[in-house]
Each structure stands twice: as C-alpha cells, then as structure tokens.
Amino acid sequence: MADINMTKTDFFSTTRITRLVQTLASELEVSQPLTFLNRTPIVPVLDDIDILGSYSGPIFAADLITEDAEAVVVEGGRFEQNASIASIPKIKIGQRVSESIIRRLTQLKQGIQLAGDTSVVTGWELDFATTLIRSVRERENALCAAMMLDNHTYDRLGVKLSGSFGAPSAMKVTLLGGDKWTPANTATMTPVDDLQMLVQTATVDFSKTFNRATMSTLAFSRMTSSAEFTERVRLMMGLQPGEFYLSPYDTQNLQNYFTRITGLQLELEDNSMRVRNVNGGSTQTRYLPANQVLLSRTEDDNNRGAFDFANGIVTESIVAPLIAGAPDFGGEQVGPVAYYDGNISLNPPDLKCWAVARGFPRKHDKNATAVITVAADETLTA
C-alpha cells in the first residue's frame, strides 16, 4: 500500500465540512427515502417575510379581446401571513468530536506516515457530515409531511409550534364510530367509499383531481380486511361468493386490486425518525401517522406553485464575521451549513461539529392535499 502524508490536511475546516454537508444534502434529496421532502422543492429565500407568508389568490381565465380593445384588470391576489409561526425556526444538531479522535488527527498532522487508503483516515469526517445532514433533512421531511397533512405540532426545547397550513375543512375528514378502519368494524366500514367520496369532493368543489393515496402498511391491511373491499374485488373479477377467497397475505395482488378499484396509485409509507429526548432516551416517530391517509396529485410533486420549502439565510453565517475567532463561512449562506466550535473552558477538551438550516414549508395551493383520519390512534385497533 502507498504511504499517505497527512501533514497538509486541515481536518477541522469549516469550509471543508460545509462543502461536504451541502454536497451530501443534494445527494440525499435524491437517494434517501425522505418521501415528503423529496417531492417538495427547496427554494432559497433572502427575506424572512418570504418564509413566514405565502402568496395566494384566484386564477382567472384570460379574456378574448379584439385588437385595440382594453382588457379587464382582475384582483391580483394577496400575501398571506402564516399565523401559526411568528419567527423562523432553525433546524440544528451537533455531534461531539471525541478527545481520542482529536489526538489521533494531531499525530497525523505532525508528519506520521500511514499505510493505507486515505478514506480509512479521513472517512470519519464524511461520516460526521452524513449523520448531521441526514438529521437536518429528516426534520425538514417531518415538517413537509406536516404541511401536506395540514397540521403541525411541535413542543421541544422551548419551541412550540401548532396550527394549520390553510386547507379547507372539507379536505380533512375524520371517521367516527362504525366507519373507523379497525378490526371491530370489518363488516361496517367502507374504506373504498371513504377514499372515493373525498376524491369526488376535491374534484367537484375544489377542482383538484387526486390520483395517489399514501398510507401506512397497517392502514392498508385494515382497509383490505373490510367486507366492502372483499366484495368490490369479487364483483370486479365476476366471481360467485363460493368461488372467491381474498388472502390477507397476497400483498402484490392486494395492491393491484386497490389501484384497479379506486383508480388511485398506492404508496405505502412507514418511515420514521428517531429523536433524542431531554432525559437522554429517544423516541421513534413516524412521518405519516399510521392512522392517517394522504391524498395528493403526482403532478404537484416538486411543483413550486403547489408548495415548497423556503430555505433561509442561516443567522450563524451573518454573525460570524462580527465575532473574533468565529468560523469563516465565506459570507451569508442559506442552509444547510456546518462548522466546528470548541469548549472554551477545556472541560472537557473536545470539539463539536454542528449542522444548521433555517426555513419552513409553505403551502401555496391550500387544496394541494387532503387527509382522512381513519381511526382514533395509530394502532388502528379501536
């Protein structure tokens, strides 16, 4: 193996770690299963008011006029302030660089020659960047999911967010009693009707034609166990009751039956993120609650006219030039950015690597999605 000279490697460079984080951010948007963020365009914005508000208004068909005639001027719409938040939240996480790693890298910079591939030595920084940007993007994905579900609730470390993104109540349905998708209601619930009725409401009342249903595997299992779904499949296949049996384990055929019966693409979404609690423990949280079904249009994926994620300038990059010894970001930047800082008291003598972004999702088309809450809790058992 070739010898590697590490004396000129600047391991704790803010410029280097930011470049790694920003490169990985672009790659993660394509390669990782962050369903809701991946279909939401990330739009750089320079002003807080652009993040806090959104522009909306009716769209009128243009008139036909003769030459030299004057066209009608219509109302230009309005700028709506997002009433649910008063300031832009930062999305930030840090990871500790241990004393042992610091000592090892210091020895390398003193001129020690190592045998092996450079990635064996420097891979730790790539791992840091990957972990940090994944953490930032997971929180952004959760915010985008909340925007599409038209409900966000957050209460952690002094930050409290709650409210709606403006969808009309007719696009948010909650099932009650015998209509809920639970094992006790297999004979009375009508999940196919529930979906088709909301699709029709969206089409007739709001001119939105949904063609995709996103739900948990558990919700799909509950739906396909209903007597209604079984009967719909039997009638579609033209079979007599005694000639037909629908296996709950025949997943591929069940998915095909779903699409043929409802006319909707099926998307099963069971991804979750892990959050560190203040007491040191952790909690696993789903992006899409198991008891909710989301309706959307594939044509709205990455359509800035429907919704986006407003990505603002990170405050750290504004303040850094004013503070002696602060990390150099190379000027004001939108997130995510990353940097190192140390413990001034040297107790313990370690470093922390941070990644930070600043932004919030915006729902420009209030009718872009619809949601059905199919049971009272995520277990779908009662």
HUSUL-V9980 format. One record per backbone hydrogen bond with DSSP energy under -0.5 kcal/mol. CO is the residue of the C=O (numbers start at 1). NH is the residue of the N-H. Records with the same first field share a line. If there is no record, write none. Layout:
CO: NH, NH
This chain:
2: 116
4: 6, 114
6: 9
8: 10
9: 11
10: 13
12: 14
13: 17
14: 18
15: 19
16: 20
17: 21
18: 22
19: 23
20: 24
21: 25
22: 26
23: 27
24: 28
25: 29
26: 30
27: 30, 31
28: 32
32: 34
33: 35
34: 38
35: 39
37: 40
39: 41, 302
41: 43, 309
42: 44
43: 311
47: 50, 51
48: 51, 52
49: 53
52: 82
54: 80
56: 78
58: 60
63: 65
66: 69
72: 74
78: 56, 80
80: 54
81: 83
82: 85
84: 162
89: 359
90: 92
91: 357
93: 355
95: 353
96: 98
97: 351
98: 102
99: 103
100: 104
101: 105
102: 106
103: 107
104: 108
105: 109
106: 110
107: 112
108: 111
112: 6
114: 4, 116
117: 120, 121
118: 121, 122
119: 123
121: 124
122: 125, 126
123: 127
124: 128
125: 129
126: 130
127: 131
128: 132
129: 133
130: 134
131: 135
132: 136
133: 137
134: 138
135: 139
136: 140
137: 141
138: 142
139: 143
140: 144
141: 145
142: 146
143: 147
144: 148
145: 149
146: 150, 151
152: 163
154: 161
156: 159
158: 160
159: 156
161: 154
163: 152
168: 171
169: 172
171: 371
173: 373
176: 179
177: 180
180: 182
182: 185
183: 186
185: 188, 189
186: 227
189: 228
190: 194
191: 195
192: 196
193: 197
194: 198
195: 199
196: 200
197: 201
198: 202
199: 203
200: 204
201: 205, 206
202: 206, 208
203: 207
207: 209
208: 210
211: 265
212: 296
213: 215, 267
214: 294
215: 269
216: 220
217: 221
218: 222
219: 223
220: 224
221: 225
223: 226
226: 230
227: 231
228: 232
229: 233
230: 234
231: 235
232: 236
233: 237
234: 238, 239
235: 238
240: 243
241: 244
245: 247
247: 250
249: 251
250: 254
251: 255
252: 256
253: 257
254: 258
255: 259
256: 260
257: 261
258: 262
259: 263
265: 213
267: 215, 269
271: 287, 288
273: 285
275: 283
277: 280
281: 277
283: 275, 285
285: 273
287: 289
289: 292
291: 374, 375
293: 372
294: 214
295: 370
296: 211, 212
297: 300
298: 301
300: 303
302: 304
303: 306, 307
306: 364, 365
307: 41
308: 310, 362
309: 43, 311
310: 312, 360
311: 45
312: 335
314: 317, 318
315: 318, 319
316: 320
319: 322
320: 323
322: 324
323: 326
327: 329
333: 314
337: 356
339: 354
341: 352
342: 344
343: 346
346: 349
348: 347, 350
350: 343
351: 97
352: 341, 354
353: 95
354: 339
355: 93
356: 336, 337
357: 91
358: 312
360: 310
362: 308, 364
364: 366
365: 368
370: 295
371: 173
372: 293, 374
373: 175
374: 181
377: 380
380: 183
